[in-house]
Amino acid sequence: MSHASADADVLDPAVWPASAHRDAAGAIVVGGVSAPELVARFGSPLYVLDEDEARARARRIRTALADAARAIGTEAHVYYAGKAFLSGEAARWMVEEGLGIDVCTGGELAVALAAGVAPALIGFHGNNKSVAEIERAVAAGVGTIVIDSEIEIERVARAARAAGRVQRVRLRVNSGVHASTHEFLATAHEDQKFGVPLGRAVELGVRIRAHDSLDFLGLHCHIGSQIFDAGGFAESAARLLDAHAALLAGGEVPELNLGGGFGIAYTSDDTPAPIEEIAAGIAAAVADGCRERGIRPPRLAFEPGRAIIGPAGVTLYTVGTVKAVPIDGGVRHYVSVDGGMSDNARPALYGADYTVRLASRTGTADPVLVRVAGKHCEAGDIVVDHDQLPGDVGPGDLVALAATGAYCWSLASNYNHVPRPPVVAVAGGEARVIVHGDTEESLLARDAGLRGRN
């Protein structure tokens, strides 16, 4: 095997789960279970989640944020953002690691409650929570509801009064800061569906306090996703602290929720700062801002999702066909697999990049430029736009995509009537299904026009 082929087989530890390695036969092993064994037992395509990786990342992030907050004389509460991936098992992992659960729909709330998550540990987001969803959340005893619009103030207050409860709430505001990777843009206004303008935060906070059925915790803001450093968080915190300080004149404001959005490495080109560095930068900005305004640092809250579950996920596929397509300056090999945009919509939606590797063996040929394509009848059905695989990749090989734990299962569909894959958790050499996949039979069973027909 040439050195070049070895490069196309390497598993970058910044991208793959810590447990990922190749066995003596060259197959990728995650959580102590090899890719060929997993596919033989559970089929292909297959979502694989490394439970120990998810738990370790949850612990590391919680510890980093708590330590940084403690260093400035306050504390931090961390909620796992369930929209990244939510199942009963995943919810229990997060709670066992000391996190709360952030949900944004009635369905996500139902999963968290059914998983046995204490309602007090749940935060409920959403820009269009129905009255029924609000009433259910209040009745269940959900810890906090994030008020996303002026209309919701009265809706939540009314539901809490009817239930005889005092409901804790946050107010989501738009700081005007938009952040991703190494850059952020700060503007005077923000044109988006979430939250209220920062200029109205004090006015609406006062209105919330006027309801005896509401307990105002503080302001909430989310500035973006795939954020690699603390710069955008620091700017947003500085802006929020002006409103926070003004609201202190009318009573306590115990908390400042700075949202989530911490980035991960999807490829070796991605270089997010360590979470400890980001946490320290955020805490320092909060401490400086509070010192300038003569106020005490509030309790901090955060809602990471992708940074916890994303790197714990690997998706396995089986290669069906390989085509060599001439392009300017060379050849691109289209490697078609048995899944696609139905199990990973992110490349089609956002142009997301991923890393692919042979999973059932190592290569014996020099690497070639590949584009991994799905099986759907759609030109945009590409799951990896460009990477390298050994040139001998062919039908029947297994390939693995790294860092697919976040938003792949959550966004999955049955486009072209393709069954969604199951989700399998691996740990300590054991594998178990934690979310059942679809079958053709289950798809047909949902079609009322086919019931009773042979």
RODO-2510 file (C-alpha; in nm, 4 decimals, decimal comma):
residues 454
     n   res          X          Y          Z
     1     m     0,0000     0,0000     0,0000
     2     s     0,1433     0,3348    -0,1004
     3     h     0,1847     0,6252     0,1397
     4     a    -0,0709     0,8218    -0,0628
     5     s    -0,3281     0,5488    -0,0109
     6     a    -0,2554     0,5499     0,3616
     7     d    -0,3424     0,9224     0,3720
     8     a    -0,6823     0,8450     0,2200
     9     d    -0,7377     0,5805     0,4881
    10     v    -0,6344     0,7845     0,7932
    11     l    -0,8937     0,8729     1,0581
    12     d    -0,8243     1,2273     1,1790
    13     p    -0,8889     1,2300     1,5568
    14     a    -1,0190     1,5856     1,5293
    15     v    -1,3031     1,4587     1,3083
    16     w    -1,3749     1,1002     1,4184
    17     p    -1,4867     0,9675     1,7589
    18     a    -1,2010     0,8979     1,9996
    19     s    -1,2799     0,5259     1,9826
    20     a    -1,2526     0,5097     1,6022
    21     h    -0,9664     0,3028     1,4659
    22     r    -0,8953     0,0330     1,2102
    23     d    -0,8738    -0,3326     1,3073
    24     a    -0,6244    -0,5859     1,1744
    25     a    -0,8343    -0,6294     0,8588
    26     g    -0,8447    -0,2543     0,7983
    27     a    -1,2120    -0,2122     0,8918
    28     i    -1,3229     0,0927     1,0887
    29     v    -1,4188     0,0163     1,4478
    30     v    -1,6346     0,2550     1,6547
    31     g    -1,7233     0,1903     2,0175
    32     g    -1,5551    -0,1475     1,9922
    33     v    -1,7732    -0,2722     1,7037
    34     s    -1,6546    -0,2951     1,3423
    35     a    -1,8385    -0,1427     1,0484
    36     p    -1,8839    -0,4802     0,8704
    37     e    -2,0325    -0,6322     1,1851
    38     l    -2,2702    -0,3408     1,2298
    39     v    -2,3944    -0,3560     0,8715
    40     a    -2,4288    -0,7338     0,8868
    41     r    -2,6495    -0,7021     1,1969
    42     f    -2,8483    -0,3872     1,1277
    43     g    -2,8286    -0,3190     0,7541
    44     s    -2,7141    -0,0258     0,5451
    45     p    -2,7412     0,2713     0,5485
    46     l    -2,6939     0,2924     0,9246
    47     y    -2,6602     0,5741     1,1762
    48     v    -2,4085     0,4830     1,4475
    49     l    -2,3723     0,6815     1,7711
    50     d    -2,0760     0,6347     2,0025
    51     e    -2,2391     0,6657     2,3447
    52     d    -1,9119     0,7202     2,5312
    53     e    -1,8138     0,9980     2,2900
    54     a    -2,1462     1,1760     2,3369
    55     r    -2,1255     1,1477     2,7134
    56     a    -1,7615     1,2599     2,7245
    57     r    -1,8329     1,5652     2,5117
    58     a    -2,1347     1,6551     2,7263
    59     r    -1,9201     1,6323     3,0397
    60     r    -1,6352     1,8322     2,8877
    61     i    -1,8612     2,1132     2,7674
    62     r    -2,0541     2,1279     3,0940
    63     t    -1,7317     2,1347     3,2956
    64     a    -1,5677     2,3996     3,0763
    65     l    -1,8651     2,6348     3,0969
    66     a    -1,9112     2,5765     3,4706
    67     d    -1,5419     2,6349     3,5430
    68     a    -1,5357     2,9540     3,3362
    69     a    -1,8463     3,0862     3,5112
    70     r    -1,7057     2,9985     3,8537
    71     a    -1,3913     3,1940     3,7711
    72     i    -1,5970     3,5147     3,7436
    73     g    -1,8051     3,4460     4,0529
    74     t    -2,1168     3,2896     3,9047
    75     e    -2,2433     2,9554     3,7731
    76     a    -2,3504     2,8069     3,4411
    77     h    -2,6444     2,5857     3,3503
    78     v    -2,6162     2,3779     3,0326
    79     y    -2,9081     2,2446     2,8302
    80     y    -2,8643     1,9918     2,5501
    81     a    -3,0302     2,1244     2,2329
    82     g    -3,2531     1,8322     2,1389
    83     k    -3,3085     1,9562     1,7846
    84     a    -2,9619     1,8220     1,6937
    85     f    -3,0693     1,4664     1,7776
    86     l    -3,3274     1,3538     2,0280
    87     s    -3,4298     1,0085     2,1402
    88     g    -3,5209     0,8582     2,4727
    89     e    -3,1724     0,7166     2,5244
    90     a    -2,9935     1,0360     2,4191
    91     a    -3,2091     1,2422     2,6563
    92     r    -3,1181     1,0106     2,9428
    93     w    -2,7466     1,0272     2,8572
    94     m    -2,7556     1,4057     2,8768
    95     v    -2,9435     1,4189     3,2071
    96     e    -2,7091     1,1610     3,3592
    97     e    -2,4179     1,3853     3,2587
    98     g    -2,5687     1,6834     3,4391
    99     l    -2,7388     1,8673     3,1530
   100     g    -3,0962     1,9839     3,1053
   101     i    -3,2865     1,9333     2,7800
   102     d    -3,3828     2,2124     2,5407
   103     v    -3,6872     2,1356     2,3222
   104     c    -3,8590     2,3454     2,0575
   105     t    -4,1801     2,1598     1,9669
   106     g    -4,4534     1,9628     2,1348
   107     g    -4,3087     1,6465     1,9814
   108     e    -3,9647     1,7056     2,1304
   109     l    -4,1289     1,7842     2,4644
   110     a    -4,3193     1,4552     2,4436
   111     v    -3,9953     1,2615     2,3846
   112     a    -3,8197     1,4266     2,6788
   113     l    -4,1113     1,3643     2,9152
   114     a    -4,1547     1,0052     2,7965
   115     a    -3,7822     0,9493     2,8552
   116     g    -3,8349     1,0392     3,2199
   117     v    -3,6606     1,3768     3,2096
   118     a    -3,7671     1,5806     3,5121
   119     p    -3,9841     1,8651     3,3755
   120     a    -3,7861     2,1178     3,5796
   121     l    -3,4803     2,0341     3,3649
   122     i    -3,6570     2,1173     3,0373
   123     g    -3,6462     2,4479     2,8515
   124     f    -3,9100     2,5065     2,5815
   125     h    -3,8231     2,7164     2,2757
   126     g    -4,0114     2,7945     1,9548
   127     n    -4,1207     3,0970     1,7545
   128     n    -4,4776     2,9680     1,7115
   129     k    -4,5652     2,7581     2,0128
   130     s    -4,9346     2,6753     1,9929
   131     v    -5,1649     2,7542     2,2830
   132     a    -5,2085     2,3790     2,3329
   133     e    -4,8297     2,3277     2,3446
   134     i    -4,7902     2,6097     2,5963
   135     e    -5,0686     2,4731     2,8141
   136     r    -4,9162     2,1248     2,8033
   137     a    -4,5721     2,2570     2,8948
   138     v    -4,7074     2,4589     3,1853
   139     a    -4,9194     2,1696     3,3114
   140     a    -4,6205     1,9352     3,2923
   141     g    -4,4140     2,1703     3,5069
   142     v    -4,1541     2,2603     3,2432
   143     g    -3,8718     2,4543     3,4059
   144     t    -3,8562     2,7449     3,1630
   145     i    -4,0435     2,8687     2,8603
   146     v    -3,8634     3,1019     2,6202
   147     i    -4,1004     3,3805     2,5197
   148     d    -4,0298     3,4485     2,1542
   149     s    -4,2785     3,7249     2,0732
   150     e    -4,4943     3,9899     2,2346
   151     i    -4,8034     3,7764     2,1739
   152     e    -4,6607     3,4910     2,3796
   153     i    -4,6381     3,6958     2,6973
   154     e    -5,0135     3,6894     2,7522
   155     r    -5,0468     3,3319     2,6217
   156     v    -4,7988     3,1923     2,8711
   157     a    -4,9310     3,4107     3,1533
   158     r    -5,2864     3,2952     3,0871
   159     a    -5,1877     2,9283     3,0764
   160     a    -4,9932     2,9615     3,4013
   161     r    -5,2834     3,1388     3,5759
   162     a    -5,5245     2,8677     3,4647
   163     a    -5,2907     2,5982     3,5976
   164     g    -5,2349     2,7804     3,9257
   165     r    -4,8609     2,8010     3,8594
   166     v    -4,5933     3,0651     3,8412
   167     q    -4,4073     2,9868     3,5196
   168     r    -4,0418     3,0767     3,4819
   169     v    -3,9709     3,2445     3,1491
   170     r    -3,6893     3,3938     2,9444
   171     l    -3,7277     3,6575     2,6735
   172     r    -3,5500     3,5862     2,3455
   173     v    -3,3983     3,8957     2,1906
   174     n    -3,2058     3,9661     1,8716
   175     s    -2,8707     4,1233     1,9513
   176     g    -2,7901     4,2025     1,5886
   177     v    -2,4861     3,9735     1,6012
   178     h    -2,4597     3,7010     1,3368
   179     a    -2,1730     3,4588     1,3877
   180     s    -2,0222     3,1538     1,2205
   181     t    -1,6728     3,0029     1,2096
   182     h    -1,4128     3,2745     1,2745
   183     e    -1,6202     3,5795     1,1867
   184     f    -1,9206     3,7697     1,3117
   185     l    -2,1226     4,0591     1,1806
   186     a    -2,2780     4,3108     1,4192
   187     t    -2,5632     4,5246     1,2889
   188     a    -2,8152     4,7625     1,4393
   189     h    -3,1118     4,5421     1,3450
   190     e    -3,1764     4,1769     1,2767
   191     d    -3,4283     4,0526     1,0213
   192     q    -3,5264     3,7005     1,1311
   193     k    -3,8210     3,5055     1,2623
   194     f    -3,6872     3,4441     1,6130
   195     g    -3,7070     3,6743     1,9118
   196     v    -3,7818     4,0429     1,9638
   197     p    -3,5672     4,3472     1,8800
   198     l    -3,3077     4,4262     2,1434
   199     g    -3,4475     4,7799     2,1615
   200     r    -3,7726     4,6416     2,3046
   201     a    -3,6162     4,4044     2,5574
   202     v    -3,6575     4,6343     2,8571
   203     e    -4,0154     4,7287     2,7697
   204     l    -4,1206     4,3671     2,7224
   205     g    -3,9307     4,2525     3,0285
   206     v    -4,1323     4,5021     3,2324
   207     r    -4,4532     4,3672     3,0774
   208     i    -4,3573     4,0132     3,1724
   209     r    -4,2989     4,1214     3,5311
   210     a    -4,6459     4,2751     3,5430
   211     h    -4,7960     3,9247     3,5350
   212     d    -4,8005     3,7553     3,8744
   213     s    -4,8150     3,4163     3,7000
   214     l    -4,4742     3,4709     3,5360
   215     d    -4,1259     3,4647     3,6870
   216     f    -3,8822     3,6582     3,4675
   217     l    -3,5412     3,4869     3,4615
   218     g    -3,3689     3,7054     3,2054
   219     l    -3,2749     3,7487     2,8429
   220     h    -3,1904     3,4846     2,5855
   221     c    -3,0042     3,5148     2,2556
   222     h    -2,8774     3,2754     1,9890
   223     i    -2,6308     3,4210     1,7377
   224     g    -2,5660     3,1404     1,4892
   225     s    -2,4041     2,8007     1,4443
   226     q    -2,0683     2,6412     1,3665
   227     i    -1,8981     2,9130     1,5721
   228     f    -1,5273     2,8470     1,6226
   229     d    -1,4305     3,1135     1,8796
   230     a    -1,5680     3,3473     2,1471
   231     g    -1,5749     3,6734     1,9498
   232     g    -1,9399     3,6727     1,8452
   233     f    -2,0565     3,5561     2,1885
   234     a    -1,8571     3,8352     2,3538
   235     e    -2,0089     4,1046     2,1330
   236     s    -2,3595     3,9708     2,1820
   237     a    -2,3134     3,9518     2,5596
   238     a    -2,1957     4,3122     2,5699
   239     r    -2,5078     4,4263     2,3882
   240     l    -2,7403     4,2179     2,6033
   241     l    -2,5853     4,3480     2,9251
   242     d    -2,7101     4,6999     2,8538
   243     a    -3,0697     4,5733     2,8591
   244     h    -2,9908     4,3399     3,1481
   245     a    -2,8575     4,6294     3,3575
   246     a    -3,1595     4,8459     3,2756
   247     l    -3,3959     4,5669     3,3810
   248     l    -3,2136     4,5317     3,7137
   249     a    -3,3592     4,8686     3,8118
   250     g    -3,6990     4,7003     3,8381
   251     g    -3,5971     4,3784     4,0137
   252     e    -3,3748     4,0754     3,9945
   253     v    -3,2559     3,9376     3,6609
   254     p    -3,0811     3,6205     3,7713
   255     e    -2,9795     3,4768     3,4352
   256     l    -2,8300     3,5516     3,0950
   257     n    -2,8738     3,2777     2,8332
   258     l    -2,6254     3,3041     2,5461
   259     g    -2,7607     3,0081     2,3467
   260     g    -2,5462     2,7581     2,1605
   261     g    -2,3793     2,7235     1,8237
   262     f    -2,0345     2,5896     1,9182
   263     g    -1,8756     2,4444     1,6051
   264     i    -1,7167     2,1073     1,5289
   265     a    -1,4681     1,9718     1,2762
   266     y    -1,6420     1,8071     0,9812
   267     t    -1,3148     1,7897     0,7872
   268     s    -0,9470     1,8308     0,8703
   269     d    -0,9689     2,1891     0,7439
   270     d    -1,2037     2,2855     1,0299
   271     t    -1,0231     2,4222     1,3367
   272     p    -1,2658     2,5141     1,6159
   273     a    -1,1026     2,6486     1,9310
   274     p    -1,1154     2,4181     2,2347
   275     i    -1,4356     2,4658     2,4319
   276     e    -1,2306     2,5652     2,7371
   277     e    -1,0863     2,8596     2,5422
   278     i    -1,4282     2,9640     2,4120
   279     a    -1,5853     2,9376     2,7573
   280     a    -1,3082     3,1459     2,9141
   281     g    -1,3484     3,4110     2,6446
   282     i    -1,7235     3,4340     2,6959
   283     a    -1,6866     3,4541     3,0742
   284     a    -1,4206     3,7233     3,0492
   285     a    -1,6455     3,9328     2,8248
   286     v    -1,9359     3,8967     3,0667
   287     a    -1,7147     3,9874     3,3632
   288     d    -1,5770     4,2936     3,1849
   289     g    -1,9232     4,4059     3,0790
   290     c    -2,0631     4,3679     3,4282
   291     r    -1,7684     4,5530     3,5810
   292     e    -1,8188     4,8440     3,3418
   293     r    -2,1850     4,8659     3,4376
   294     g    -2,1321     4,8162     3,8081
   295     i    -2,3407     4,4975     3,8288
   296     r    -2,2766     4,1407     3,9397
   297     p    -2,2325     3,8699     3,6770
   298     p    -2,5606     3,6836     3,6325
   299     r    -2,5945     3,3071     3,6182
   300     l    -2,5109     3,1981     3,2628
   301     a    -2,6979     2,9431     3,0530
   302     f    -2,6032     2,7713     2,7281
   303     e    -2,7676     2,5326     2,4805
   304     p    -2,5094     2,3262     2,2865
   305     g    -2,6327     2,0456     2,0636
   306     r    -2,4126     1,9801     1,7602
   307     a    -2,0923     2,0139     1,9653
   308     i    -2,2062     1,7256     2,1859
   309     i    -2,3722     1,4776     1,9520
   310     g    -2,2253     1,5670     1,6108
   311     p    -1,8784     1,4103     1,6472
   312     a    -2,0293     1,1033     1,8161
   313     g    -2,2081     1,0036     1,4958
   314     v    -2,0876     0,8004     1,1979
   315     t    -2,3047     0,6962     0,9032
   316     l    -2,2300     0,3745     0,7181
   317     y    -2,3203     0,3158     0,3524
   318     t    -2,2667     0,0431     0,0929
   319     v    -2,1204     0,1420    -0,2435
   320     g    -2,3349     0,0521    -0,5434
   321     t    -2,1635     0,2025    -0,8465
   322     v    -1,8505     0,4024    -0,9298
   323     k    -1,8257     0,6280    -1,2364
   324     a    -1,5145     0,8058    -1,3629
   325     v    -1,6286     1,1445    -1,5007
   326     p    -1,3833     1,3666    -1,6921
   327     i    -1,3532     1,7203    -1,5531
   328     d    -1,1217     2,0106    -1,6308
   329     g    -0,7782     1,9038    -1,5213
   330     g    -0,8557     1,5431    -1,4463
   331     v    -1,1213     1,2928    -1,3439
   332     r    -1,3784     1,2858    -1,0664
   333     h    -1,5068     0,9510    -0,9447
   334     y    -1,8737     0,9468    -0,8518
   335     v    -1,9173     0,6902    -0,5751
   336     s    -2,2877     0,6171    -0,5388
   337     v    -2,4180     0,4775    -0,2100
   338     d    -2,7432     0,3261    -0,0856
   339     g    -2,8562     0,6366     0,1038
   340     g    -2,8343     1,0053     0,0320
   341     m    -3,0234     1,3246     0,0961
   342     s    -3,3039     1,1357     0,2710
   343     d    -3,0655     1,0462     0,5560
   344     n    -2,8374     1,3518     0,5297
   345     a    -3,0029     1,6638     0,3935
   346     r    -2,7357     1,9059     0,5153
   347     p    -2,5183     1,9086     0,1996
   348     a    -2,8235     1,9831    -0,0169
   349     l    -2,9630     2,2402     0,2275
   350     y    -2,6455     2,4191     0,3344
   351     g    -2,3601     2,2990     0,1157
   352     a    -2,2194     2,1188     0,4200
   353     d    -1,8874     1,9368     0,3913
   354     y    -1,8157     1,5891     0,5278
   355     t    -1,5269     1,3447     0,5477
   356     v    -1,5593     0,9970     0,3902
   357     r    -1,3411     0,6903     0,4375
   358     l    -1,3465     0,3266     0,3290
   359     a    -1,4976     0,1454     0,6259
   360     s    -1,4683    -0,2268     0,5429
   361     r    -1,0991    -0,2293     0,4512
   362     t    -0,8037    -0,0095     0,3649
   363     g    -0,7108     0,0703     0,0086
   364     t    -0,4507    -0,0853    -0,2166
   365     a    -0,4401     0,1937    -0,4772
   366     d    -0,3424     0,5581    -0,4825
   367     p    -0,6171     0,8016    -0,3799
   368     v    -0,8526     0,9570    -0,6309
   369     l    -1,0857     1,2561    -0,6172
   370     v    -1,4372     1,1384    -0,5304
   371     r    -1,7844     1,2799    -0,4958
   372     v    -2,0157     1,0612    -0,2899
   373     a    -2,3636     1,0613    -0,4423
   374     g    -2,6910     0,9311    -0,3056
   375     k    -2,9455     0,7104    -0,4816
   376     h    -3,2234     0,9685    -0,5122
   377     c    -3,3648     1,1001    -0,8365
   378     e    -3,2217     1,4453    -0,7691
   379     a    -2,9125     1,6146    -0,9127
   380     g    -2,8410     1,7758    -0,5758
   381     d    -2,8321     1,4418    -0,3959
   382     i    -2,4653     1,4641    -0,2950
   383     v    -2,3489     1,3668     0,0534
   384     v    -1,9776     1,4440     0,0116
   385     d    -1,8864     1,7029    -0,2501
   386     h    -1,5164     1,6301    -0,2619
   387     d    -1,2734     1,4090    -0,0753
   388     q    -1,0265     1,1337    -0,1564
   389     l    -1,0714     0,7589    -0,1422
   390     p    -0,8369     0,4827    -0,2569
   391     g    -0,8726     0,4352    -0,6316
   392     d    -0,9797     0,0749    -0,5910
   393     v    -1,3078     0,1683    -0,4182
   394     g    -1,5850    -0,0331    -0,5779
   395     p    -1,9271    -0,1973    -0,5479
   396     g    -1,9865    -0,3717    -0,2171
   397     d    -1,7359    -0,1649    -0,0214
   398     l    -1,8569     0,0041     0,2935
   399     v    -1,7842     0,3727     0,3395
   400     a    -1,8266     0,5845     0,6514
   401     l    -1,9071     0,9529     0,6936
   402     a    -1,7778     1,1167     1,0086
   403     a    -1,9479     1,3741     1,2333
   404     t    -2,3044     1,2869     1,1318
   405     g    -2,4582     1,2764     1,4800
   406     a    -2,6252     1,6161     1,4538
   407     y    -2,9135     1,7069     1,2216
   408     c    -2,8858     1,4010     0,9966
   409     w    -3,1449     1,1786     1,1646
   410     s    -3,3359     1,4891     1,2766
   411     l    -3,3780     1,6094     0,9171
   412     a    -3,4278     1,2653     0,7630
   413     s    -3,7163     1,2011     0,5248
   414     n    -3,8689     0,9288     0,3119
   415     y    -3,7970     1,1066    -0,0169
   416     n    -3,8507     0,8641    -0,3079
   417     h    -4,0066     0,6294    -0,0497
   418     v    -3,6644     0,5371     0,0851
   419     p    -3,6890     0,3989     0,4405
   420     r    -3,5091     0,6002     0,7086
   421     p    -3,2202     0,4046     0,8640
   422     p    -3,2180     0,2941     1,2271
   423     v    -2,9951     0,4565     1,4875
   424     v    -2,7602     0,2189     1,6692
   425     a    -2,5648     0,3088     1,9830
   426     v    -2,2257     0,1483     2,0389
   427     a    -2,0256     0,1286     2,3612
   428     g    -1,7783    -0,1181     2,5050
   429     g    -1,8022    -0,3549     2,2104
   430     e    -2,1822    -0,3771     2,2293
   431     a    -2,4362    -0,2387     1,9835
   432     r    -2,8091    -0,1803     2,0262
   433     v    -3,0857    -0,0085     1,8316
   434     i    -3,2011     0,3118     2,0012
   435     v    -3,4304     0,4329     1,7205
   436     h    -3,5959     0,1829     1,4891
   437     g    -3,5657     0,2449     1,1177
   438     d    -3,8401     0,2283     0,8569
   439     t    -3,9136    -0,0644     0,6300
   440     e    -4,0981    -0,0738     0,3006
   441     e    -4,3792    -0,2452     0,4899
   442     s    -4,4026     0,0381     0,7428
   443     l    -4,4118     0,2942     0,4620
   444     l    -4,6911     0,1055     0,2856
   445     a    -4,8838     0,0721     0,6122
   446     r    -4,9109     0,4516     0,6378
   447     d    -5,0684     0,4800     0,2924
   448     a    -5,4441     0,4658     0,3560
   449     g    -5,5062     0,4044    -0,0136
   450     l    -5,3197     0,0756     0,0059
   451     r    -5,4873    -0,0738     0,3117
   452     g    -5,6520    -0,4048     0,2464
   453     r    -5,4973    -0,4413    -0,0986
   454     n    -5,2629    -0,7224    -0,1979
***
